[in-house]
Amino acid sequence: MTLEQQIKQAISKGQLQDAINMAEQAIAELDKQGAEHQQHIALLYILAVATRLSGDLKKAIEINESLLALSDSHARAHQELAYAHRAMGDDLQSASHFYQATQFNPALLSSWKGLLQHYQKSHNDQAADLATAQINYLSELPKQLLHARDLMHEGQLHQADQLCRKFLQTHKHHPEGMLLLAEIGIALKVYADAEFLLESCLALHPEHRAAGIEYLKLLTKMGRFQDALDCANNLLVKHPTHPAVLSAKASALLGLGEAEQAIELYQQLLEDSPNQAGLHLLKGHAYKAAGQLEHAVSAYQKAYTIKADFGDAYWSLANTKTYSFSDAELEAMEKQTQQNIHLEDKAHFYFALGKALEDKQSFDSSFAYYDKGNAIKRAQSGYQAEQFEQQVRQHKQVFTKALFNTLNKVGDAAGDPIFIVGLPRSGSTLLEQILASHSHIDGTMELHNILGLASRLKGQKNKYPDIVATLDKDYFQRFGAQYIKDTRAYRAGAPMFIDKMPNNFLHIGLIKLILPNAKIIDARREPMACCFSNFKQLFAEGQEFTYGLENIGRYYKAYMDMMAHWNEVLPGFVLHVQHEDVINNLEEQVARMLDFCGLPFEQACVDFHKTKRTIKTPSSEQVRQPIFKDSMQQHLHYDKHLARLKNLVGKLN
């Protein structure tokens, strides 16, 4: 029996002082050793429970607050605080913590019941109805699924997965079991498996609204915006005013480049719920993508006015790259970082403050904030540089000259796509804007189709990339044709189109096999400038390698290694375009890229900033302006902080 189990057993027997003594001794020992974070948290929680049950409510509150300082999203700590405040007669504080508990873990039935009591006392009938619905839903779940859902929300994904699979062995097509297993798969980023589960669930249970909404969210996450739009429209036939479906439809429309329609939907939603800070944020993103920066700024400001600790609203202002924070906004942000707010919000504030202070040329303070923000995101992501380096080694082993000789021109013959690859913040959006200004080229979005194909192949028995060498040749033509078909929704009728997904550099071999006549342009930037620009950027999702100078440096080295391999085994297939060359000699580089694509020169490509189109990347405002050189040497202001990075990439090019 572990120490934690012994303490829990003492609590269950009512031996509370013994439990408290054991927990305190264990915590003191961990402190001496340099406590393991998760074990410390687990023991603090047990100590808080025992202390509250012993009647020492003030001390229980102190322990829980210490716990939340280490793990601000600990749902059960909020639940414990709610119990303690309720016992002290502070119903408002109790309700607040019950609410926080349900936000972090919607499977906490006791917290929902505590909330319901508060809503009934305060005659908040609408909130009481929502709480009652959730209580009824959780109460009707089989115990195994309730426990698995609880484990999922507590971050114990593999245990939740095992428990859910065990339940489905004896309840094969249980809709809640299938839905939950899909949700766990999404959390584990096993999107292909989750998609199959949700499709199966909806085929067997077409009326299951929650599964339909989860499927819609997954399609959007995978970048399959046309499928997401179709799914949303189907759901709206039966649920025409459902806010989550309408919001997801707006997101799908934005993904398809229909920014104005997305804005209209967000405005419609805000008419019913004007104080939803998140909706104002989403509307701001749509305005920004459409190039309506003034409206975007107003929407972001409205979001933080409604919710003062909404870090994402401040970061979104910083992420316009052109917004200048007032002294009052700076003071408000700095004040929020001193509060007990969610770590996600705190990370947003740190990155926003980093950008604000950089603009004010307070570079040391700016770096300190960037570093704090990166530390939070790095801890959350769990990114391991070794895993990506191993992926690169595997791709080099599989995609050899011999393989390409054996599988010569087996893919679809279409020459429509122009893939722009590289690292984020390497100038890829600028290249996209230049090329999309040509009359023969459609600009699209950051398409997920190649990543989706790689993900599906990973789910195969032999795993990707090894499976590539064992596939029948006709698969490659089918994959290529499917890619052309699936991307048609993003096009406007030009003979060629751009697929700008930087991460596709890893999959150039796969692209060559399925689309041998595609064009690939590698957007490359001076290593220190590129890596530091990534360090400063807080990405909405993915790009976990960017949260730490060493991780970024190692990733850049692996990228250069991968690109050197493609040059060796596929000579001439990739055109490398250096960002600094584009900045210094735009017309020459435009002519070079158009020649590579087999297209005549057009002046509109040089005047790219005049082109009107939806752009969703962080560089959206920068590429709507003429070429400027200000960002080329920004990293030099932080030189004394970048020794680790310089040691890794300083001599690469």
C-alpha positions as CSV (number, residue, x, y, z in Angstrom):
1,M,0.0,0.0,0.0
2,T,1.4,3.4,-1.0
3,L,1.7,6.3,1.4
4,E,-1.2,8.1,-0.3
5,Q,-3.4,5.0,0.1
6,Q,-2.4,4.8,3.8
7,I,-3.4,8.4,4.4
8,K,-6.7,8.0,2.5
9,Q,-7.4,4.8,4.5
10,A,-6.8,6.8,7.8
11,I,-9.3,9.4,6.6
12,S,-11.9,6.8,5.7
13,K,-11.6,5.4,9.3
14,G,-11.9,8.8,10.8
15,Q,-8.3,8.9,12.0
16,L,-8.0,12.5,10.8
17,Q,-5.0,13.6,13.0
18,D,-3.0,10.5,11.9
19,A,-3.8,11.4,8.3
20,I,-2.8,15.0,8.8
21,N,0.5,14.0,10.5
22,M,1.4,11.5,7.8
23,A,0.6,14.0,5.0
24,E,2.6,16.8,6.6
25,Q,5.6,14.6,7.2
26,A,5.5,13.4,3.6
27,I,5.3,17.0,2.3
28,A,8.2,18.1,4.5
29,E,10.3,15.2,3.2
30,L,9.4,16.2,-0.4
31,D,10.4,19.8,0.3
32,K,13.8,18.7,1.5
33,Q,14.3,16.6,-1.6
34,G,13.0,19.3,-4.0
35,A,9.5,18.1,-4.3
36,E,8.2,16.2,-7.3
37,H,5.5,18.6,-8.5
38,Q,2.6,16.1,-9.1
39,Q,3.3,14.1,-5.9
40,H,3.4,17.4,-3.9
41,I,0.0,18.4,-5.3
42,A,-1.6,15.0,-4.5
43,L,-0.4,15.1,-0.9
44,L,-1.5,18.7,-0.5
45,Y,-5.0,17.8,-1.7
46,I,-5.3,14.9,0.8
47,L,-4.0,17.1,3.6
48,A,-6.6,19.7,2.7
49,V,-9.4,17.1,2.8
50,A,-8.3,15.8,6.2
51,T,-7.9,19.3,7.6
52,R,-11.4,20.4,6.5
53,L,-12.9,17.2,8.0
54,S,-11.1,17.8,11.2
55,G,-12.9,21.1,11.5
56,D,-9.9,23.5,11.0
57,L,-11.6,25.3,8.1
58,K,-9.2,28.3,7.9
59,K,-6.2,26.1,7.7
60,A,-7.9,24.0,5.0
61,I,-8.5,27.1,3.0
62,E,-4.8,28.1,3.3
63,I,-3.7,24.6,2.1
64,N,-6.1,24.7,-0.9
65,E,-4.9,28.1,-1.9
66,S,-1.3,26.8,-1.7
67,L,-2.3,23.9,-3.9
68,L,-4.0,26.2,-6.4
69,A,-0.8,28.3,-6.6
70,L,0.9,25.2,-7.9
71,S,-2.0,23.9,-10.0
72,D,-4.6,26.6,-10.7
73,S,-6.9,24.2,-12.6
74,H,-7.2,21.7,-9.8
75,A,-10.9,21.1,-9.8
76,R,-11.1,19.3,-6.5
77,A,-9.2,22.0,-4.7
78,H,-11.9,24.4,-5.8
79,Q,-14.5,21.9,-4.6
80,E,-12.8,21.7,-1.2
81,L,-12.7,25.5,-0.9
82,A,-16.4,25.5,-1.7
83,Y,-17.1,23.0,1.1
84,A,-15.0,25.0,3.6
85,H,-16.5,28.4,2.7
86,R,-20.0,26.9,2.9
87,A,-19.3,25.5,6.3
88,M,-18.2,29.0,7.4
89,G,-21.4,30.5,6.1
90,D,-19.9,32.3,3.1
91,D,-22.4,31.1,0.4
92,L,-21.1,33.5,-2.3
93,Q,-17.5,32.3,-2.1
94,S,-18.7,28.7,-1.9
95,A,-20.8,29.1,-5.0
96,S,-17.8,30.8,-6.8
97,H,-15.6,27.8,-6.1
98,F,-18.2,25.2,-6.9
99,Y,-18.5,27.0,-10.3
100,Q,-14.7,27.0,-10.8
101,A,-14.7,23.3,-10.0
102,T,-17.4,22.5,-12.6
103,Q,-15.5,24.6,-15.2
104,F,-12.3,22.5,-14.8
105,N,-14.1,19.2,-14.3
106,P,-17.7,19.1,-15.5
107,A,-18.0,15.5,-14.1
108,L,-17.9,16.7,-10.5
109,L,-21.5,15.8,-9.5
110,S,-21.1,17.2,-5.9
111,S,-20.1,20.6,-7.2
112,W,-23.1,20.8,-9.5
113,K,-25.4,19.9,-6.6
114,G,-23.7,22.6,-4.5
115,L,-24.2,25.1,-7.4
116,L,-27.8,24.1,-7.8
117,Q,-28.6,24.9,-4.1
118,H,-27.1,28.4,-4.6
119,Y,-29.0,29.1,-7.8
120,Q,-32.3,28.0,-6.1
121,K,-31.7,30.2,-3.1
122,S,-30.9,33.2,-5.3
123,H,-33.9,32.4,-7.6
124,N,-31.6,32.2,-10.7
125,D,-34.0,29.9,-12.6
126,Q,-32.1,29.8,-15.8
127,A,-28.8,28.8,-14.2
128,A,-30.7,26.3,-11.9
129,D,-32.2,24.6,-15.1
130,L,-28.7,24.3,-16.6
131,A,-27.3,22.8,-13.4
132,T,-30.2,20.4,-13.1
133,A,-29.7,19.2,-16.6
134,Q,-26.0,18.5,-15.9
135,I,-26.9,16.7,-12.7
136,N,-29.4,14.5,-14.4
137,Y,-27.0,13.7,-17.2
138,L,-24.2,12.7,-14.8
139,S,-26.6,10.8,-12.5
140,E,-27.8,8.7,-15.5
141,L,-24.3,7.8,-16.7
142,P,-23.1,4.3,-15.9
143,K,-20.7,4.5,-12.9
144,Q,-17.7,3.3,-15.0
145,L,-18.3,6.1,-17.5
146,L,-18.8,8.7,-14.9
147,H,-15.5,7.6,-13.3
148,A,-13.8,7.6,-16.7
149,R,-15.1,11.1,-17.5
150,D,-13.8,12.3,-14.2
151,L,-10.4,10.8,-14.9
152,M,-10.3,12.5,-18.3
153,H,-11.0,15.9,-16.9
154,E,-8.4,15.3,-14.2
155,G,-5.8,14.7,-17.0
156,Q,-5.5,11.0,-16.4
157,L,-6.1,10.2,-20.0
158,H,-4.6,6.8,-20.3
159,Q,-6.5,5.5,-17.3
160,A,-9.7,7.0,-18.6
161,D,-9.1,5.4,-22.0
162,Q,-8.6,1.9,-20.5
163,L,-11.7,2.2,-18.3
164,C,-13.8,3.4,-21.2
165,R,-12.6,0.6,-23.5
166,K,-13.3,-2.0,-20.8
167,F,-16.8,-0.7,-20.5
168,L,-17.4,-0.8,-24.3
169,Q,-16.3,-4.4,-24.4
170,T,-19.5,-5.3,-22.7
171,H,-21.6,-2.4,-23.9
172,K,-20.4,-2.3,-27.5
173,H,-22.4,0.5,-29.0
174,H,-23.2,2.6,-26.0
175,P,-23.4,6.2,-27.3
176,E,-22.0,7.9,-24.2
177,G,-19.1,5.4,-24.1
178,M,-18.3,6.0,-27.8
179,L,-18.5,9.7,-27.3
180,L,-16.3,9.7,-24.3
181,L,-13.7,7.5,-26.0
182,A,-13.6,9.9,-28.9
183,E,-13.2,12.9,-26.5
184,I,-10.2,11.1,-24.9
185,G,-8.8,10.4,-28.3
186,I,-9.0,14.1,-29.2
187,A,-7.3,15.0,-25.9
188,L,-4.5,12.5,-26.9
189,K,-4.5,14.0,-30.4
190,V,-5.4,10.7,-32.0
191,Y,-7.8,12.5,-34.3
192,A,-8.3,9.7,-36.9
193,D,-9.5,7.3,-34.2
194,A,-11.7,9.9,-32.7
195,E,-13.2,10.7,-36.1
196,F,-14.1,7.1,-36.7
197,L,-15.7,6.8,-33.3
198,L,-17.8,9.9,-33.8
199,E,-18.9,8.9,-37.3
200,S,-19.8,5.4,-36.0
201,C,-21.7,6.9,-33.0
202,L,-23.7,9.2,-35.3
203,A,-24.4,6.4,-37.7
204,L,-25.9,4.3,-34.9
205,H,-27.4,7.2,-32.9
206,P,-28.1,10.0,-35.4
207,E,-30.1,12.0,-32.9
208,H,-27.2,12.3,-30.4
209,R,-26.7,16.0,-30.3
210,A,-23.6,16.0,-28.1
211,A,-21.8,13.6,-30.5
212,G,-22.8,15.8,-33.4
213,I,-21.3,18.9,-31.8
214,E,-18.1,17.0,-30.8
215,Y,-17.8,15.8,-34.4
216,L,-18.3,19.4,-35.6
217,K,-15.6,20.7,-33.3
218,L,-13.2,17.9,-34.4
219,L,-13.6,18.7,-38.1
220,T,-12.8,22.3,-37.4
221,K,-9.8,21.4,-35.3
222,M,-8.6,19.2,-38.2
223,G,-9.0,22.1,-40.7
224,R,-11.7,20.3,-42.6
225,F,-13.8,23.4,-42.8
226,Q,-16.1,22.4,-45.7
227,D,-17.0,19.2,-43.9
228,A,-17.5,21.2,-40.7
229,L,-19.8,23.6,-42.4
230,D,-21.9,20.8,-43.9
231,C,-22.1,19.2,-40.4
232,A,-23.1,22.5,-38.8
233,N,-25.9,23.0,-41.4
234,N,-27.2,19.5,-40.8
235,L,-27.3,20.1,-37.0
236,L,-29.0,23.5,-37.4
237,V,-31.9,21.8,-39.1
238,K,-32.9,20.3,-35.8
239,H,-31.3,22.9,-33.5
240,P,-31.5,26.2,-35.4
241,T,-30.6,28.4,-32.5
242,H,-28.0,26.3,-30.7
243,P,-25.1,28.7,-29.7
244,A,-22.3,26.1,-29.9
245,V,-23.4,25.0,-33.4
246,L,-23.7,28.6,-34.7
247,S,-20.4,29.5,-33.3
248,A,-18.8,26.4,-34.9
249,K,-20.4,27.3,-38.2
250,A,-18.9,30.8,-38.0
251,S,-15.5,29.2,-37.3
252,A,-15.9,26.9,-40.4
253,L,-16.9,29.9,-42.6
254,L,-13.9,31.8,-41.5
255,G,-11.8,28.7,-42.3
256,L,-13.2,28.8,-45.8
257,G,-12.3,32.5,-46.2
258,E,-15.9,33.7,-45.7
259,A,-15.0,36.2,-43.0
260,E,-18.0,38.5,-43.6
261,Q,-20.5,35.7,-43.1
262,A,-18.6,34.6,-40.0
263,I,-18.8,38.1,-38.6
264,E,-22.6,38.3,-39.2
265,L,-23.0,35.0,-37.3
266,Y,-21.0,36.3,-34.3
267,Q,-23.0,39.5,-34.3
268,Q,-26.2,37.4,-34.3
269,L,-25.0,35.4,-31.3
270,L,-23.9,38.6,-29.5
271,E,-27.4,40.0,-29.8
272,D,-28.6,37.2,-27.6
273,S,-25.6,37.1,-25.3
274,P,-23.9,40.6,-25.4
275,N,-21.7,39.9,-22.4
276,Q,-19.9,36.8,-23.7
277,A,-16.3,37.9,-23.8
278,G,-15.3,34.8,-25.8
279,L,-17.7,35.7,-28.6
280,H,-16.3,39.2,-28.8
281,L,-12.8,37.7,-29.1
282,L,-13.9,35.4,-31.9
283,K,-15.5,38.2,-33.7
284,G,-12.2,40.2,-33.3
285,H,-10.3,37.3,-34.9
286,A,-12.8,37.3,-37.9
287,Y,-12.4,41.1,-38.3
288,K,-8.6,40.7,-38.2
289,A,-8.6,37.9,-40.8
290,A,-10.8,40.2,-43.0
291,G,-8.3,43.1,-42.7
292,Q,-10.7,45.2,-40.6
293,L,-8.1,45.9,-37.9
294,E,-10.0,48.8,-36.3
295,H,-13.0,46.7,-35.7
296,A,-10.8,43.8,-34.5
297,V,-9.2,46.1,-31.9
298,S,-12.6,47.3,-30.7
299,A,-13.8,43.7,-30.3
300,Y,-10.7,42.7,-28.3
301,Q,-11.1,45.7,-26.1
302,K,-14.7,44.9,-25.5
303,A,-13.7,41.3,-24.5
304,Y,-11.3,42.5,-21.8
305,T,-13.8,45.1,-20.6
306,I,-16.3,42.4,-19.9
307,K,-13.7,40.0,-18.4
308,A,-10.8,41.8,-16.8
309,D,-8.6,38.6,-16.4
310,F,-9.2,37.6,-20.1
311,G,-5.5,37.3,-21.0
312,D,-6.3,36.1,-24.6
313,A,-8.0,39.5,-25.3
314,Y,-4.8,41.4,-24.4
315,W,-2.6,38.9,-26.3
316,S,-4.9,39.2,-29.4
317,L,-4.2,43.0,-29.3
318,A,-0.5,42.4,-29.1
319,N,-0.7,39.7,-31.8
320,T,-1.9,42.3,-34.3
321,K,1.8,43.3,-34.3
322,T,0.7,46.9,-34.8
323,Y,-1.3,47.8,-31.6
324,S,0.3,50.1,-29.0
325,F,-0.8,49.5,-25.4
326,S,-1.7,52.5,-23.2
327,D,-0.1,53.0,-19.8
328,A,-3.5,52.1,-18.2
329,E,-3.6,48.8,-20.2
330,L,0.0,48.0,-19.2
331,E,-0.9,48.6,-15.5
332,A,-4.0,46.4,-15.8
333,M,-2.0,43.6,-17.3
334,E,0.8,43.7,-14.7
335,K,-1.8,43.8,-12.0
336,Q,-3.5,40.7,-13.3
337,T,-0.3,38.7,-13.4
338,Q,-0.1,39.3,-9.6
339,Q,-3.6,37.8,-9.1
340,N,-4.6,34.1,-8.7
341,I,-5.8,33.7,-12.2
342,H,-5.8,30.7,-14.6
343,L,-2.3,29.8,-15.9
344,E,-3.6,30.0,-19.4
345,D,-4.6,33.6,-18.9
346,K,-1.4,34.3,-17.1
347,A,0.6,33.0,-20.1
348,H,-1.4,35.3,-22.4
349,F,-0.6,38.3,-20.2
350,Y,3.1,37.4,-20.1
351,F,3.4,37.2,-23.9
352,A,1.3,40.4,-24.3
353,L,3.5,42.2,-21.8
354,G,6.6,40.9,-23.6
355,K,5.4,42.5,-26.8
356,A,4.3,45.7,-25.1
357,L,7.6,46.3,-23.4
358,E,9.5,45.3,-26.5
359,D,7.7,48.1,-28.3
360,K,8.8,50.5,-25.5
361,Q,12.4,49.2,-25.9
362,S,12.5,47.8,-22.4
363,F,14.2,44.7,-23.7
364,D,15.3,43.1,-20.4
365,S,11.9,43.3,-18.9
366,S,10.4,42.2,-22.2
367,F,12.5,39.1,-22.3
368,A,11.6,38.3,-18.7
369,Y,7.9,38.2,-19.5
370,Y,8.5,36.2,-22.7
371,D,10.5,33.7,-20.7
372,K,7.8,33.4,-18.0
373,G,5.1,32.8,-20.7
374,N,7.2,30.2,-22.4
375,A,7.8,28.4,-19.1
376,I,4.1,28.0,-18.6
377,K,3.4,26.7,-22.1
378,R,6.4,24.4,-22.0
379,A,5.2,22.8,-18.8
380,Q,1.7,22.4,-20.3
381,S,2.9,20.9,-23.6
382,G,5.3,18.2,-22.4
383,Y,7.1,18.6,-25.7
384,Q,10.1,16.3,-26.1
385,A,12.8,17.4,-28.6
386,E,14.1,13.8,-28.9
387,Q,10.8,12.6,-30.3
388,F,10.9,15.0,-33.2
389,E,14.5,14.3,-33.9
390,Q,13.7,10.6,-34.1
391,Q,10.9,11.4,-36.6
392,V,13.4,13.2,-38.8
393,R,15.8,10.2,-38.6
394,Q,12.9,7.8,-39.5
395,H,11.9,9.9,-42.6
396,K,15.5,9.9,-43.8
397,Q,15.7,6.2,-43.5
398,V,12.4,5.6,-45.3
399,F,12.4,8.2,-48.1
400,T,15.6,7.3,-50.0
401,K,16.6,7.7,-53.6
402,A,15.9,4.0,-54.1
403,L,12.3,4.5,-52.9
404,F,11.6,7.4,-55.2
405,N,13.1,5.4,-58.1
406,T,10.8,2.5,-57.4
407,L,7.8,4.7,-56.9
408,N,8.4,7.1,-59.8
409,K,5.4,9.2,-60.8
410,V,2.9,6.9,-59.1
411,G,0.8,9.7,-57.7
412,D,-1.9,12.0,-59.2
413,A,-0.5,14.1,-62.2
414,A,-2.2,17.3,-61.1
415,G,0.2,20.3,-61.0
416,D,-2.2,22.6,-59.2
417,P,-0.7,22.8,-55.7
418,I,2.1,25.1,-54.6
419,F,3.2,24.0,-51.1
420,I,4.9,26.6,-48.9
421,V,6.8,25.0,-46.1
422,G,9.4,25.9,-43.5
423,L,9.2,27.0,-39.9
424,P,6.5,29.4,-38.5
425,R,7.7,33.0,-38.5
426,S,10.0,32.4,-41.4
427,G,8.2,34.7,-43.9
428,S,5.9,32.1,-45.3
429,T,2.8,34.3,-45.1
430,L,4.7,37.0,-47.1
431,L,5.5,34.5,-49.8
432,E,1.9,33.3,-49.8
433,Q,0.6,36.9,-50.2
434,I,3.0,37.6,-53.0
435,L,2.0,34.5,-55.0
436,A,-1.7,34.8,-54.2
437,S,-1.5,38.2,-55.9
438,H,-0.9,36.4,-59.2
439,S,-4.0,36.0,-61.4
440,H,-3.3,32.3,-61.9
441,I,-2.9,31.4,-58.2
442,D,-5.5,31.2,-55.4
443,G,-4.5,31.9,-51.9
444,T,-6.2,29.6,-49.3
445,M,-5.5,28.9,-45.6
446,E,-3.1,26.8,-43.6
447,L,-4.6,23.6,-44.9
448,H,-4.4,20.5,-42.8
449,N,-4.9,17.9,-45.5
450,I,-1.3,16.5,-45.7
451,L,-1.0,16.4,-41.9
452,G,-4.3,14.6,-41.9
453,L,-3.1,12.0,-44.3
454,A,0.1,11.5,-42.3
455,S,-2.1,11.1,-39.2
456,R,-4.2,8.5,-40.8
457,L,-1.2,6.6,-42.0
458,K,0.2,6.7,-38.5
459,G,-2.9,4.8,-37.4
460,Q,-2.0,1.9,-39.8
461,K,-0.4,-1.3,-38.5
462,N,3.1,-0.5,-39.8
463,K,2.9,3.2,-38.8
464,Y,4.0,6.2,-40.8
465,P,6.5,6.7,-42.4
466,D,7.5,3.0,-42.5
467,I,4.2,2.0,-44.0
468,V,4.9,4.1,-47.2
469,A,7.3,1.5,-48.5
470,T,4.7,-1.3,-48.2
471,L,1.7,0.4,-49.8
472,D,0.3,-0.7,-53.1
473,K,1.2,1.8,-55.9
474,D,-2.4,2.7,-56.7
475,Y,-2.8,4.1,-53.2
476,F,-0.6,7.1,-54.0
477,Q,-2.7,8.2,-57.0
478,R,-5.9,7.8,-54.9
479,F,-4.3,9.9,-52.1
480,G,-3.3,12.6,-54.5
481,A,-6.7,12.7,-56.3
482,Q,-8.4,12.9,-52.9
483,Y,-6.2,15.8,-51.9
484,I,-7.1,17.7,-55.0
485,K,-10.8,17.0,-54.4
486,D,-10.8,17.9,-50.7
487,T,-9.0,21.2,-51.3
488,R,-11.3,22.4,-54.0
489,A,-13.6,24.1,-51.5
490,Y,-10.8,26.5,-50.6
491,R,-10.1,27.6,-54.2
492,A,-11.7,30.4,-56.3
493,G,-11.1,28.9,-59.8
494,A,-7.5,29.8,-60.6
495,P,-5.4,27.1,-62.3
496,M,-3.0,26.8,-59.2
497,F,-3.4,27.3,-55.5
498,I,-1.3,27.6,-52.4
499,D,-1.2,25.2,-49.5
500,K,0.8,27.1,-46.8
501,M,1.3,24.7,-43.9
502,P,4.9,25.2,-42.6
503,N,5.0,21.8,-40.8
504,N,4.6,20.0,-44.1
505,F,8.4,20.2,-44.6
506,L,8.5,16.9,-42.8
507,H,6.2,15.3,-45.3
508,I,7.8,16.5,-48.6
509,G,8.5,12.8,-49.4
510,L,4.9,11.9,-49.1
511,I,3.9,14.9,-51.2
512,K,6.3,13.9,-53.9
513,L,4.7,10.4,-54.0
514,I,1.1,11.5,-54.1
515,L,1.5,14.7,-56.2
516,P,4.8,14.4,-58.2
517,N,4.1,17.6,-60.2
518,A,3.4,19.8,-57.2
519,K,5.6,22.8,-56.5
520,I,7.3,23.2,-53.1
521,I,8.8,26.4,-51.8
522,D,10.8,26.4,-48.6
523,A,10.5,29.7,-46.8
524,R,13.7,30.2,-44.9
525,R,14.9,32.9,-42.5
526,E,18.1,33.7,-40.7
527,P,18.3,31.2,-37.9
528,M,18.5,33.5,-34.9
529,A,15.8,35.8,-36.2
530,C,13.5,33.0,-37.0
531,C,14.0,31.1,-33.7
532,F,13.6,34.2,-31.5
533,S,10.5,35.3,-33.4
534,N,9.0,31.9,-32.6
535,F,10.1,32.3,-28.9
536,K,8.1,35.5,-28.8
537,Q,5.0,34.0,-30.4
538,L,2.1,32.4,-28.5
539,F,0.4,30.1,-30.9
540,A,-3.3,29.3,-30.7
541,E,-2.6,25.6,-31.0
542,G,0.3,23.3,-31.8
543,Q,3.9,24.4,-32.4
544,E,4.8,23.1,-29.0
545,F,8.5,23.2,-30.0
546,T,8.6,27.0,-29.8
547,Y,8.3,27.3,-26.0
548,G,11.9,27.3,-25.0
549,L,15.1,28.4,-26.6
550,E,16.8,25.0,-26.5
551,N,13.7,23.3,-28.0
552,I,13.5,25.9,-30.8
553,G,17.2,25.6,-31.6
554,R,17.1,21.8,-31.7
555,Y,13.9,21.9,-33.9
556,Y,15.6,24.3,-36.3
557,K,18.6,22.1,-36.6
558,A,16.4,19.1,-37.3
559,Y,14.5,21.1,-39.9
560,M,17.7,22.0,-41.7
561,D,18.8,18.3,-41.5
562,M,15.5,17.3,-43.1
563,M,15.7,19.9,-45.8
564,A,19.3,18.8,-46.7
565,H,18.0,15.3,-47.1
566,W,15.2,16.3,-49.4
567,N,17.7,18.3,-51.5
568,E,19.9,15.1,-51.8
569,V,17.2,12.6,-52.7
570,L,14.8,15.0,-54.6
571,P,17.2,17.5,-56.3
572,G,15.4,20.4,-57.8
573,F,12.0,19.5,-56.3
574,V,12.1,22.3,-53.6
575,L,12.9,26.0,-54.2
576,H,14.5,27.6,-51.2
577,V,13.6,31.3,-50.7
578,Q,15.6,33.3,-48.2
579,H,13.4,35.8,-46.3
580,E,16.2,38.4,-46.2
581,D,16.7,38.1,-50.0
582,V,12.9,38.9,-50.5
583,I,13.3,41.9,-48.2
584,N,16.4,43.2,-50.0
585,N,15.5,42.4,-53.6
586,L,11.8,41.8,-53.9
587,E,11.3,41.9,-57.7
588,E,14.2,39.4,-58.3
589,Q,12.8,36.9,-55.9
590,V,9.2,37.3,-57.2
591,A,10.5,36.5,-60.7
592,R,12.4,33.5,-59.4
593,M,9.4,32.0,-57.6
594,L,7.1,32.6,-60.6
595,D,9.6,31.0,-63.0
596,F,9.8,28.0,-60.6
597,C,6.0,27.7,-60.8
598,G,6.0,28.1,-64.6
599,L,4.1,31.3,-64.5
600,P,4.7,34.7,-66.2
601,F,5.7,37.7,-64.2
602,E,2.9,40.0,-62.9
603,Q,3.5,43.4,-61.2
604,A,0.6,42.6,-58.8
605,C,3.0,40.2,-57.0
606,V,5.4,43.0,-56.3
607,D,2.4,45.1,-55.1
608,F,1.2,42.3,-52.9
609,H,0.1,44.6,-50.1
610,K,-2.8,45.8,-52.2
611,T,-4.3,42.3,-52.5
612,K,-7.5,41.9,-50.5
613,R,-7.9,38.4,-49.0
614,T,-8.7,36.7,-45.8
615,I,-5.5,35.9,-43.8
616,K,-5.6,34.1,-40.4
617,T,-1.9,34.0,-39.5
618,P,-0.1,36.3,-37.0
619,S,1.5,38.1,-39.9
620,S,-1.8,39.2,-41.4
621,E,-1.3,42.9,-40.8
622,Q,2.4,42.9,-41.8
623,V,1.8,41.5,-45.2
624,R,-0.9,44.1,-45.9
625,Q,1.9,46.7,-45.9
626,P,4.8,47.2,-48.2
627,I,8.1,45.5,-47.5
628,F,9.8,46.8,-44.3
629,K,13.1,45.8,-42.8
630,D,12.4,46.6,-39.1
631,S,12.1,42.9,-38.0
632,M,15.3,41.6,-39.5
633,Q,17.6,42.4,-36.6
634,Q,15.1,42.5,-33.6
635,H,16.8,39.6,-31.9
636,L,20.0,41.6,-31.5
637,H,18.2,43.7,-28.8
638,Y,18.0,40.5,-26.7
639,D,21.5,39.2,-27.6
640,K,22.7,38.8,-24.0
641,H,19.8,36.5,-23.2
642,L,20.3,34.2,-26.3
643,A,23.6,32.4,-25.7
644,R,21.9,29.0,-25.5
645,L,20.2,29.6,-28.8
646,K,23.3,31.0,-30.5
647,N,25.2,27.9,-29.5
648,L,22.7,25.7,-31.3
649,V,21.9,27.6,-34.5
650,G,24.2,30.6,-34.7
651,K,26.3,29.2,-37.6
652,L,23.4,27.5,-39.5
653,N,22.1,28.9,-42.7
